[in-house]
Amino acid sequence: MALLVGLGTALYHTGIRLAAPFVPKARAWVDGRKDLWQRLEKRSDELRGCLWMHCASVGEFEQGRPVLEAIKRERPELPVLLTFFSPSGYDARKDYPLATHVEYLPPDSAANARRLQQLIRPRAAIFIKYEFWYQHLHALKEAAVPIYLVSAIFRSSQPFFTWYGAAYRGMLRCFDRLFVQDEASHELLSRIDVRNVSVSGDTRFDRVSQIVATAKSDTAAADHLHLVMDRFRRAGARPVLVCGSTWPADIRIIAGACSTLSTPIRRVIVPHELHREELDRIGPLFLPEPLHRWSNIGLDRYTPGPVGTLLVDRMGYLSRLYAYADITYVGGGFGSGIHNTLEAAAWGKPVIFGPNHARFAEAQGLIDAGAGFSISTADELRDVLQRLLGDDHALERASQAARDYVTERTGATQRVSAVILERLER
């Protein structure tokens, strides 16, 4: 089984390389790993004895970030290697100031895993949520490096729980501690006799709470955002719907719902990807009301007038934009799965999303709390919006439920970081 896992990983990496000439994301994956070893060798003296944290992409980094920051507050001298699997994660956080070096994860082979260990000799390793790399984990285990999995969540359909999953179960036993989000994950792991488990909760709750608490600390960005959104809101006495991480399928649903709403609203659209062709398609969907692009805004002359839709065609604003919403919509639910609903809920905003959310425990949690709403059609979205906008008490209850849902679940960072720090002190 271990050979099959290794073969599957090798085939996956080969597939990415074959796709690189034709697929931009695959090309970025391959190009980013060029000269990887030269970069690591150049920094190896600084990195030796480091804390290594590995994340798939940006979302997982945001889960691991509060743990890393808590550890660095106590151990500021500790060098940090931060690695990413995806180019988008690397590009977004390659200048992260608490990391001694930010790098791509070397492809998962036995030779690469041994080489990385010899270069950096980490004191501890932290993997976030879903990251299981057979050779890297076994090389760490062989070198007696303590390994932690943070904010993990398990489902019965995963290979760990199948008849053919012996090699996958072996990876779980490489970890010194599996910090899982919920009791259901703990129970699944107990059934396969994995005992090195703690139910710690999800560190994302701490991260989104931190974003809300420090929203005004980045003065220049915060001031610019506030000026734009304050003028946008005051230009028309209508509720504001902030739609974050949207895909074309989400946009069509939103446009269809807004065209039949009895209560006019203003919309802020933040696409997940900023492809020019897709951006150009958005404006006509919301006619006859005009659309204004964020990139065209000059604050000295910005007067929104009757603009009904503000298209945010710049990255980095979304988590703070939710503060200016009356209601939020989070995209991805008509594709592979919804994006980060907790960023919106942390501001005390009701969250609407598409039907593909089964893999996201927080989505069902928000629904159960009365703060989340799953929709499948434009008519369903219209009905939810009208119900919330037509009843101030309903909107207030949903908003408070969202805020409470996040606040009541903070604390995972302290539970996780305390264990890791204790081990680092030995």
N, C-alpha and C positions, 0 to 999 in steps of 0.2 A: 504493500500500500504506500509506503514511503517513496518507493520508486515511481509509482503512479502520480503521486502529488508533485514530485520533482519534475516528472515529464510534462505534466499539465502546466506547471509554471513556465518551463522552458518553451513549450509551444505557444503559450500566451505572449511571452516576450518576443518570440520570433514573429508572431502575427503582427505585433505592433510595428516591428521593424519593416516588415513587408508592406504594411499599410502607409508607412511614413511618407513615401513620395506623393500619395494621393489624399491623405487625411491630415489637415493642419494640426490637430491635437496629437496625433501619433508622431508627426514630424517634430513637434515641440518636445515630446517625451524623449525621443532619440537624441535630438540636438542638445537638450539640456544635460544629458549624461556624457557628452563628449568632454574629455579632459577631467572627468570626475576624480579619478585617482590622483592626478597631479595636484588638483586643488586640495584634496584631503591630505596628501603627503606634505604639502606646503604648510598646513596648519596643524600637523600631527603633534608637535611639541606642545602647542597651546591646548590641544584637546585631550591630551593623555590624562586619564583619570576623570573624564567628564561625566556629566549626566546626559544620556542620550534620550531624546524624545522624538518618536516617530509618529507622523500623522499622514492620513491619506491625502487630505486636501484642506481647504480653508475651514470648512465646517468642523472638522475634527480638531484642527488647531485651536479653534475657539473653545472647544471642550477641554483640551489639555492646558490651555493658556493659564487659567486661574491656579491650577496646581503648580505649574512651573513658576509662576510669579510668587506664590506662597513659599516655595522652596528657596527661591533666590533671595527673598526678604531675610530668611534665616541664614542662608549660606551664600552671600554675595560673591565670594571668591571662587565658587564652584564653576568651572567651565561647562558650557552647554553646546552640544551638537544637536541641531534641529533638522530633521530630514522630512521630506515629502515624497509621496509617490507621484502625485500629479503635477504637471507644469503650472496649472492655475494656482495651486497652493504655494509652490515655490515662488512664482512671480509676485504673488500678493504679500508674502512675508519674508522675502529674501533679505530685507534690511531690518528685521526684528531686533531691537536693541539689546535684549537680554541674552541673545544667542551669541556664543563665540564664533560660530560658523553655521550657516544655513546651506543645506546641500540636498540633492536628490538621493533617494534610497538606491544604493547599488543593486543591480538585478540579483534576485535571490538564487544564488548558486553556492555550493559548498566552498569553492575557492574564494568567491567574493566575500562571503561571510567571515571566513578565517582571516582574510586580508584586512577587513575592516576592524576586527577585534585586535589584531596585532598593531594597527596604526593608532587606535584611540584608547584601547584598554579601559573601557568605561567602568565607572564605579556602580552605576545602576542604569537601567533602561526602562523607559515608559512607552508603551504602545497604547494608542487611543482607539477605543470602541471596537472596530471591526478588523484591525490590522493583524493578520496571522501570516507570517512568512517563515516557512518551515526551516530553511537553512540558517537564517539569521537567529531564530529563536534557539535552535539546537547549538549553534556556536556560542551564544551567550551562556546557555546552560552549562556547556562543557567548560567554559572559562570561569564558572562559579560567579557570574554576574547576576545580582538580583534583578528580576524582571517583573514589571507590574502592568496590568491591563486596566485602563481607567474608563469609567462610564460605559462598560460593556452591557449589551443586552442580547439575549439569546432567544431563539425560536426553535420549536421542535423540528422544523423543516431543514435546519442547517445540517451539514454533513457530520458534525460531531455526534449526532444522535441517531445515525443510521448504522445498518449492519456493516457497511464498508468503511466506516469512519475511524478505524483504529489509528491511522496516522494523524488525523485531525485531533483526536482525543489526546494523542501524544503531545501535540503542541500545547494544549491546555495545561499539561503537567509540567511544562517548562517554566511556567509563571510561578513566582513566589506568592503572588496574591492577585486574584481576579476581583476587581472592584466592580460589582454589577449594579445596574440601576434599580432593579426591583426583585421582589421575592419570587416571582415566577421564573426568572432566570436562575436564581439560586436553586429552586426546586428541580429544574431541568438538569442542572449540573450535578446535583446530588444523585439523580437517577443513574448517572454514568460514573458514580463514585469519584467525582472531582470535588475535593473538600477544601481546597485553598481559596475560599470564596468569602467575600464580605459584601453585604448589601449596603452600599454607601449613598445611593441616589445618583442623580445626574448633575455633573458639574456645570452643565449649560445654564442651569437656573442661577448659579452664582455669577456666571459670566454676564448674562443679560441684565441681572440686577446691578452689576458693577457698571455696565454701560449707562443705565438710567441714572445711577448715582453720580457719575462723572461726566455727564453729557456736556456740561459747560466748561470743562477744564481745557479743552482745545479751543482757545478763545477765537482765533481767526476763523476756523471752520464753523464753530458754533454761531458766531455773530453773522456770518454770511448766510448760513442756513436759516437762522431766525428771521433775518430781514426779508429774505425771499418768501418764506412761508407765511410770515405775518402779513405781508402785502397781498399774497395770494388769498388768504382767508378773508381779509377785510374788504377785498374787492367785490365780494358777493356774499350776501347773507344766506349761504347754503351750507349744509353739512359737507364734510370732506371725507372721501373714501381714498385711503392710501393702499395701492395695490403693489406688493413687493414681490420680486423674483418671478415675474410673470413670463410665460411662454405664449406663443401665438394662440394656442387653444384657450388659454385663460383670457387673453385679450378679447377673443370673439365672444366668449360667454359674458364678460363684463360689459362690452359694448351692447350686446343684445339686451341685457337686463336694464341698463341705463336708458335705453331708448323707450322703454315702456314704464318707467318709474313714475308714479304720481307725485313724488316729492323730488324735485330737481336736486342734484348733488354736483359737487365739484370733485374731480378725480386727479389723483397723482399716480402716474404709472411709472414703475421702476422695473424695466425688463431685466431678466436674468442675464441675457447676453446682448451686447450692443452691436449687433450686425446692422450695417447701414440699410440693407434692403428691408429688414424687419421693422426698423424704426420708421422708415418711410411709409410702411403700410398701416401704421397705427392711426395717424391723424384722420384719414378719410372714414375710418370706422365710427368716429364720434361726431361726424357732421350732423347738423349744421353748426354746432358750437365750435369755436376756434380752439386750436391747440397751440401751446407755447412750449418751446424746448428750453430746458435748463441751460444748455450751452450757449444760447443766444441772449441770456439775461445779463444786462449790465445794470448794476444796482442804481447808478445815478439816473437811469432813465426807465427803470422797470415799473410799469404801471399795468397790472394784469388786465384791467378792464373786464370785459365779459368772458374772459377765457374760462372754459369749462374743464379743460384737461391740461395738466402740466406734465410733460414727458421728461423724465429725469434720464438724460443720456450721458451721465457721468457716474463713475463708480465711487463707492465709499460713503454714501449718504443714508442708505436705507435704514439702518438701525436707529438713527436719530429722527428720521422723517416720520416714523410711526407716532412720535410724540404729538404731531400736529393733526392726527386723524381723529375723526369721530368713530369710524369703523374701519377695519382693515381687511384686506384680502391677501392671502399668501398663495403664490403660484406653485406649479409643479404637480398638482393633484390630478391633472389629465394626462400625465406622462408617467415617469418612473416613480414619482412620489413627491410629496409636498416638501417645501423648503422650511426654513426656521420660523415656526409659529411663535416660539417663546420670545423672540425679539419684540414682537408686537404686543403679546400678552403682558410683558413686563411693564409696559407703559399704561396698563389698565385699559386695553382696547379689545373689544370683541373681535374674534378672528374667524373669517370665512375661508373655506378651502375646498378643493375638488375631492372626488371620491377615492382616489388612490392614496390612502393614508393608513392602511392596515399595519405597515411596518413601523409606525411612529406612535409610540405609547402616549406621548404628550398630546397628540391630536384627540384620541379618545378621552384622555383625561380632561381636556378642555371642554369637549362635548358634554361629558358627565357633570362637569362643574357649572354648565350653563353659559360658558364663555366662548365655546367653539361651535361652528355650524358647517356641516358638510353639505355640499350641493353638487348636483350632476348636470343641471341644465340652466339656461339663462332665466327661465321662468322661476325656478327654485331660488336662484340668487336674487331676483327681483322681489320675491315674496319675503325672504329673510331681511333684505334691506328695508322694505316697507314696514315690516313688523317692528324692527328696531327704531326706525326713524319716526314712525307714527305714534310711538309710546315712549315718553321720556323716562318713565319708570323702568320699562323693559331695557332700554339702553343703559341706564344707570346700573341696574342689577347685573347685566352682562359685563359691563366694564369693571365693576367691583369684583365680580367672580374671577375675571382674568387676572387682576392684580393679586388677589388672594391665592389663586392657584400657584403663581410663581413664588410669592413670598413664603408660603408654607413649605416649600420644597428646597429652600436654600440650605447650605451647610455641608454639601458633599465635599467641597474643596478641603475644608478643615479635616474631615474624617480621613481623606486620602493622603493629604500631605503630611499629617502627623505620623502615619505609619512609615512613609518613605523617609522622612527626616530622621526618625528613630534609627532606621537601618543605616542611614548614611553616617550616623555618629559612631557606629561600632568600629 
